[in-house]
Amino acid sequence: MLDVYAPVAPLFILAILVGGIILILSRLMGPSKPHARKVATYESGMRPIGPAVRRLPVQFHRVGMLFILFDIEVIFFIPWALVFRDLGFYGLAVMGVFFYVLLIGLAYEWFAGGLEWEQ
């Protein structure tokens, strides 16, 4: 069954090797003269205020995960809608349970304040 992917394997290996070789050669042969001004953080020509890496609030990551979760939900709903009539009542019941679980998750996030940006 995996033999249909056999022609892709050499190309995948070749792509990894070429990428690795290019990275190694550019590191070995490329110019590298680090200087304090070159490696300094750049903010529109102004001296940076505070550290370059700032911590993002957990809220930002929570909204991102919610977006991914509900994006995946839509990915499951589209194929189901295409074969809805072939699945019958069983398909409707299974998707109803799936929708119910996602609805509980959304309600929890809503009441926990996860959908409000500023708290």
C-alpha positions as CSV (number, residue, x, y, z in Angstrom):
1,M,0.0,0.0,0.0
2,L,2.8,2.4,0.7
3,D,4.5,1.5,-2.6
4,V,2.7,4.3,-4.3
5,Y,4.8,6.7,-2.3
6,A,8.1,5.1,-3.3
7,P,8.8,7.7,-6.1
8,V,8.3,10.5,-3.6
9,A,10.8,9.2,-1.1
10,P,14.0,9.9,-3.1
11,L,12.7,13.4,-3.9
12,F,12.0,14.0,-0.2
13,I,15.5,12.7,0.8
14,L,17.1,14.8,-2.0
15,A,15.3,17.9,-0.9
16,I,16.5,17.4,2.7
17,L,20.1,16.8,1.6
18,V,20.2,19.8,-0.8
19,G,18.7,22.1,1.9
20,G,21.2,20.8,4.5
21,I,24.1,21.2,2.1
22,I,23.1,24.8,1.2
23,L,22.8,25.7,4.9
24,I,26.2,24.2,5.7
25,L,28.0,25.8,2.7
26,S,26.5,29.2,3.4
27,R,27.6,29.0,7.0
28,L,31.2,27.9,6.1
29,M,31.8,30.1,3.0
30,G,29.6,33.2,3.7
31,P,30.9,36.3,5.3
32,S,30.5,36.5,9.0
33,K,31.7,39.6,10.7
34,P,29.4,40.1,13.7
35,H,29.5,43.6,15.2
36,A,27.6,45.0,18.1
37,R,25.6,47.3,15.7
38,K,24.9,44.4,13.3
39,V,23.5,42.1,15.9
40,A,21.5,44.8,17.8
41,T,17.8,44.8,17.7
42,Y,16.4,47.2,15.0
43,E,13.2,49.2,15.7
44,S,12.7,51.8,12.9
45,G,16.1,53.3,13.5
46,M,15.4,54.0,17.2
47,R,17.2,52.5,20.1
48,P,15.1,49.7,21.4
49,I,13.2,50.1,24.7
50,G,13.2,47.0,26.8
51,P,14.1,43.5,25.7
52,A,13.7,42.4,22.1
53,V,11.7,39.3,23.0
54,R,8.6,40.2,24.9
55,R,6.3,37.8,26.5
56,L,2.9,37.5,24.9
57,P,-0.1,37.2,27.1
58,V,-1.7,33.7,27.5
59,Q,-4.9,35.2,26.0
60,F,-3.2,35.6,22.6
61,H,-2.3,31.9,22.5
62,R,-5.8,30.9,23.8
63,V,-7.5,32.8,21.0
64,G,-5.1,31.2,18.5
65,M,-5.9,27.7,19.7
66,L,-9.6,28.4,19.6
67,F,-9.3,29.6,16.0
68,I,-7.5,26.4,15.1
69,L,-10.1,24.3,16.9
70,F,-13.0,25.8,15.2
71,D,-11.2,25.9,11.8
72,I,-10.8,22.1,12.2
73,E,-14.5,21.9,13.0
74,V,-15.3,23.4,9.7
75,I,-13.0,21.0,7.9
76,F,-15.0,18.1,9.4
77,F,-18.4,19.7,8.6
78,I,-17.8,20.2,4.9
79,P,-17.2,16.5,3.9
80,W,-20.1,15.4,6.2
81,A,-22.4,17.8,4.5
82,L,-21.5,16.4,1.1
83,V,-22.4,12.8,2.1
84,F,-25.1,13.7,4.5
85,R,-27.9,11.8,2.7
86,D,-25.8,8.6,2.3
87,L,-25.0,8.5,6.1
88,G,-28.6,8.5,7.2
89,F,-29.7,9.0,10.8
90,Y,-26.5,7.5,12.2
91,G,-24.4,10.2,10.5
92,L,-26.7,12.8,11.8
93,A,-26.5,11.5,15.3
94,V,-22.7,11.2,15.3
95,M,-22.3,14.8,13.9
96,G,-24.8,16.0,16.5
97,V,-22.7,14.6,19.3
98,F,-19.6,16.1,17.7
99,F,-21.3,19.5,17.4
100,Y,-22.6,19.2,21.0
101,V,-19.1,18.6,22.4
102,L,-17.8,21.6,20.4
103,L,-20.7,23.7,21.7
104,I,-19.9,22.8,25.3
105,G,-16.3,23.8,24.7
106,L,-17.4,27.2,23.2
107,A,-19.8,27.8,26.1
108,Y,-17.1,27.1,28.6
109,E,-14.7,29.5,26.9
110,W,-17.4,32.1,26.7
111,F,-18.3,31.9,30.4
112,A,-14.6,31.6,31.4
113,G,-13.9,34.9,29.7
114,G,-11.7,33.4,27.0
115,L,-13.3,35.3,24.2
116,E,-12.7,38.7,25.7
117,W,-9.4,40.2,24.7
118,E,-8.9,42.7,27.6
119,Q,-9.7,41.5,31.2
